[in-house]
Amino acid sequence: MDEGERVMVRALFLLLVAFSLHADVYQTNCVSCHEKLPVSIDKYFYRYLLNYSSEKDVKRAMLEYLRKPDKQKSVMGESFINRFGVKQKSELSNGDLKKALNVYYETYKVFGKLK
C-alpha cells in the first residue's frame, strides 16, 4: 500500500469513527425513547419535510422545537398532541442535538435515494 492509499484509509477510518459517535448520540437519546411510541420516528421526519422542505429549514425547525417544545411549533396533528402531549424539552446540548439531527436527516432523507 502506497502513502496515498494509507492516507485515504486513515481518513476513511476517522470519518467512520466520527459518524459512529454522532450515531450513538442519536441512537441513545432519540431512538431509544421514540421506540416506545406507537408512531415510528420516520413519520416525524416526513412531516417536517412536508412543512419545511429544505435540509436547513427542517433541521432549524426541529432544533427550535427540541429546545423549546410548544404545541404551535409541533408538526404533529392536534389529535396526536391531545393523546400523547407535547414533548419534554431536550436535555441535550446544542452540539449533541445538532449531531443527532444530522444522523436523523441522513437516515431518512429521500433525496438521492429515489430512482
C-alpha positions as protocol buffer text, in pm:
chain_id: "A"
residue {
  index: 1
  type: MET
  ca { x: 0 y: 0 z: 0 }
}
residue {
  index: 2
  type: ASP
  ca { x: 148 y: 334 z: -101 }
}
residue {
  index: 3
  type: GLU
  ca { x: 140 y: 653 z: 108 }
}
residue {
  index: 4
  type: GLY
  ca { x: -167 y: 791 z: -73 }
}
residue {
  index: 5
  type: GLU
  ca { x: -365 y: 476 z: 0 }
}
residue {
  index: 6
  type: ARG
  ca { x: -262 y: 485 z: 367 }
}
residue {
  index: 7
  type: VAL
  ca { x: -378 y: 846 z: 397 }
}
residue {
  index: 8
  type: MET
  ca { x: -709 y: 755 z: 233 }
}
residue {
  index: 9
  type: VAL
  ca { x: -759 y: 457 z: 468 }
}
residue {
  index: 10
  type: ARG
  ca { x: -683 y: 675 z: 774 }
}
residue {
  index: 11
  type: ALA
  ca { x: -923 y: 945 z: 656 }
}
residue {
  index: 12
  type: LEU
  ca { x: -1199 y: 690 z: 595 }
}
residue {
  index: 13
  type: PHE
  ca { x: -1140 y: 536 z: 937 }
}
residue {
  index: 14
  type: LEU
  ca { x: -1164 y: 876 z: 1110 }
}
residue {
  index: 15
  type: LEU
  ca { x: -1480 y: 957 z: 917 }
}
residue {
  index: 16
  type: LEU
  ca { x: -1641 y: 628 z: 1025 }
}
residue {
  index: 17
  type: VAL
  ca { x: -1543 y: 688 z: 1388 }
}
residue {
  index: 18
  type: ALA
  ca { x: -1686 y: 1041 z: 1379 }
}
residue {
  index: 19
  type: PHE
  ca { x: -2012 y: 918 z: 1225 }
}
residue {
  index: 20
  type: SER
  ca { x: -2045 y: 638 z: 1480 }
}
residue {
  index: 21
  type: LEU
  ca { x: -2005 y: 889 z: 1765 }
}
residue {
  index: 22
  type: HIS
  ca { x: -2283 y: 1102 z: 1616 }
}
residue {
  index: 23
  type: ALA
  ca { x: -2498 y: 795 z: 1556 }
}
residue {
  index: 24
  type: ASP
  ca { x: -2454 y: 696 z: 1921 }
}
residue {
  index: 25
  type: VAL
  ca { x: -2599 y: 1029 z: 2040 }
}
residue {
  index: 26
  type: TYR
  ca { x: -2895 y: 977 z: 1807 }
}
residue {
  index: 27
  type: GLN
  ca { x: -2946 y: 610 z: 1897 }
}
residue {
  index: 28
  type: THR
  ca { x: -2911 y: 660 z: 2272 }
}
residue {
  index: 29
  type: ASN
  ca { x: -3110 y: 979 z: 2310 }
}
residue {
  index: 30
  type: CYS
  ca { x: -3367 y: 974 z: 2029 }
}
residue {
  index: 31
  type: VAL
  ca { x: -3437 y: 624 z: 1901 }
}
residue {
  index: 32
  type: SER
  ca { x: -3446 y: 462 z: 2245 }
}
residue {
  index: 33
  type: CYS
  ca { x: -3730 y: 692 z: 2354 }
}
residue {
  index: 34
  type: HIS
  ca { x: -3920 y: 700 z: 2023 }
}
residue {
  index: 35
  type: GLU
  ca { x: -3925 y: 318 z: 2011 }
}
residue {
  index: 36
  type: LYS
  ca { x: -4178 y: 335 z: 2295 }
}
residue {
  index: 37
  type: LEU
  ca { x: -4425 y: 543 z: 2091 }
}
residue {
  index: 38
  type: PRO
  ca { x: -4681 y: 396 z: 1850 }
}
residue {
  index: 39
  type: VAL
  ca { x: -4568 y: 634 z: 1573 }
}
residue {
  index: 40
  type: SER
  ca { x: -4236 y: 539 z: 1417 }
}
residue {
  index: 41
  type: ILE
  ca { x: -3960 y: 800 z: 1425 }
}
residue {
  index: 42
  type: ASP
  ca { x: -3950 y: 838 z: 1047 }
}
residue {
  index: 43
  type: LYS
  ca { x: -4307 y: 975 z: 1042 }
}
residue {
  index: 44
  type: TYR
  ca { x: -4194 y: 1288 z: 1227 }
}
residue {
  index: 45
  type: PHE
  ca { x: -3922 y: 1341 z: 969 }
}
residue {
  index: 46
  type: TYR
  ca { x: -4165 y: 1320 z: 678 }
}
residue {
  index: 47
  type: ARG
  ca { x: -4399 y: 1571 z: 844 }
}
residue {
  index: 48
  type: TYR
  ca { x: -4109 y: 1814 z: 893 }
}
residue {
  index: 49
  type: LEU
  ca { x: -4002 y: 1759 z: 534 }
}
residue {
  index: 50
  type: LEU
  ca { x: -4353 y: 1836 z: 406 }
}
residue {
  index: 51
  type: ASN
  ca { x: -4371 y: 2153 z: 616 }
}
residue {
  index: 52
  type: TYR
  ca { x: -4018 y: 2289 z: 571 }
}
residue {
  index: 53
  type: SER
  ca { x: -3878 y: 2109 z: 261 }
}
residue {
  index: 54
  type: SER
  ca { x: -3510 y: 2211 z: 273 }
}
residue {
  index: 55
  type: GLU
  ca { x: -3249 y: 2038 z: 486 }
}
residue {
  index: 56
  type: LYS
  ca { x: -3155 y: 2367 z: 652 }
}
residue {
  index: 57
  type: ASP
  ca { x: -3516 y: 2457 z: 737 }
}
residue {
  index: 58
  type: VAL
  ca { x: -3605 y: 2107 z: 858 }
}
residue {
  index: 59
  type: LYS
  ca { x: -3306 y: 2097 z: 1093 }
}
residue {
  index: 60
  type: ARG
  ca { x: -3368 y: 2453 z: 1215 }
}
residue {
  index: 61
  type: ALA
  ca { x: -3735 y: 2383 z: 1291 }
}
residue {
  index: 62
  type: MET
  ca { x: -3657 y: 2057 z: 1466 }
}
residue {
  index: 63
  type: LEU
  ca { x: -3381 y: 2217 z: 1672 }
}
residue {
  index: 64
  type: GLU
  ca { x: -3614 y: 2501 z: 1778 }
}
residue {
  index: 65
  type: TYR
  ca { x: -3883 y: 2252 z: 1876 }
}
residue {
  index: 66
  type: LEU
  ca { x: -3644 y: 2031 z: 2072 }
}
residue {
  index: 67
  type: ARG
  ca { x: -3503 y: 2333 z: 2259 }
}
residue {
  index: 68
  type: LYS
  ca { x: -3849 y: 2473 z: 2346 }
}
residue {
  index: 69
  type: PRO
  ca { x: -4131 y: 2231 z: 2262 }
}
residue {
  index: 70
  type: ASP
  ca { x: -4460 y: 2406 z: 2204 }
}
residue {
  index: 71
  type: LYS
  ca { x: -4795 y: 2294 z: 2063 }
}
residue {
  index: 72
  type: GLN
  ca { x: -4783 y: 2570 z: 1799 }
}
residue {
  index: 73
  type: LYS
  ca { x: -4436 y: 2461 z: 1682 }
}
residue {
  index: 74
  type: SER
  ca { x: -4531 y: 2095 z: 1651 }
}
residue {
  index: 75
  type: VAL
  ca { x: -4582 y: 1938 z: 1310 }
}
residue {
  index: 76
  type: MET
  ca { x: -4798 y: 1667 z: 1463 }
}
residue {
  index: 77
  type: GLY
  ca { x: -5175 y: 1694 z: 1443 }
}
residue {
  index: 78
  type: GLU
  ca { x: -5392 y: 1809 z: 1730 }
}
residue {
  index: 79
  type: SER
  ca { x: -5529 y: 1460 z: 1794 }
}
residue {
  index: 80
  type: PHE
  ca { x: -5173 y: 1328 z: 1833 }
}
residue {
  index: 81
  type: ILE
  ca { x: -5083 y: 1606 z: 2077 }
}
residue {
  index: 82
  type: ASN
  ca { x: -5406 y: 1556 z: 2273 }
}
residue {
  index: 83
  type: ARG
  ca { x: -5329 y: 1186 z: 2307 }
}
residue {
  index: 84
  type: PHE
  ca { x: -4953 y: 1200 z: 2374 }
}
residue {
  index: 85
  type: GLY
  ca { x: -4890 y: 1559 z: 2478 }
}
residue {
  index: 86
  type: VAL
  ca { x: -4605 y: 1790 z: 2380 }
}
residue {
  index: 87
  type: LYS
  ca { x: -4256 y: 1650 z: 2406 }
}
residue {
  index: 88
  type: GLN
  ca { x: -4046 y: 1743 z: 2708 }
}
residue {
  index: 89
  type: LYS
  ca { x: -3760 y: 1985 z: 2645 }
}
residue {
  index: 90
  type: SER
  ca { x: -3445 y: 1804 z: 2539 }
}
residue {
  index: 91
  type: GLU
  ca { x: -3164 y: 1798 z: 2794 }
}
residue {
  index: 92
  type: LEU
  ca { x: -2901 y: 1752 z: 2522 }
}
residue {
  index: 93
  type: SER
  ca { x: -2655 y: 2029 z: 2447 }
}
residue {
  index: 94
  type: ASN
  ca { x: -2699 y: 2223 z: 2124 }
}
residue {
  index: 95
  type: GLY
  ca { x: -2396 y: 2041 z: 1985 }
}
residue {
  index: 96
  type: ASP
  ca { x: -2538 y: 1697 z: 2063 }
}
residue {
  index: 97
  type: LEU
  ca { x: -2880 y: 1797 z: 1929 }
}
residue {
  index: 98
  type: LYS
  ca { x: -2720 y: 1906 z: 1603 }
}
residue {
  index: 99
  type: LYS
  ca { x: -2521 y: 1580 z: 1581 }
}
residue {
  index: 100
  type: ALA
  ca { x: -2836 y: 1375 z: 1640 }
}
residue {
  index: 101
  type: LEU
  ca { x: -3032 y: 1579 z: 1384 }
}
residue {
  index: 102
  type: ASN
  ca { x: -2757 y: 1526 z: 1126 }
}
residue {
  index: 103
  type: VAL
  ca { x: -2778 y: 1147 z: 1172 }
}
residue {
  index: 104
  type: TYR
  ca { x: -3158 y: 1160 z: 1171 }
}
residue {
  index: 105
  type: TYR
  ca { x: -3165 y: 1362 z: 849 }
}
residue {
  index: 106
  type: GLU
  ca { x: -2912 y: 1137 z: 676 }
}
residue {
  index: 107
  type: THR
  ca { x: -3105 y: 828 z: 785 }
}
residue {
  index: 108
  type: TYR
  ca { x: -3444 y: 934 z: 648 }
}
residue {
  index: 109
  type: LYS
  ca { x: -3374 y: 1181 z: 370 }
}
residue {
  index: 110
  type: VAL
  ca { x: -3529 y: 1083 z: 40 }
}
residue {
  index: 111
  type: PHE
  ca { x: -3310 y: 1300 z: -181 }
}
residue {
  index: 112
  type: GLY
  ca { x: -3055 y: 1094 z: -369 }
}
residue {
  index: 113
  type: LYS
  ca { x: -3234 y: 770 z: -276 }
}
residue {
  index: 114
  type: LEU
  ca { x: -3516 y: 789 z: -528 }
}
residue {
  index: 115
  type: LYS
  ca { x: -3463 y: 627 z: -867 }
}
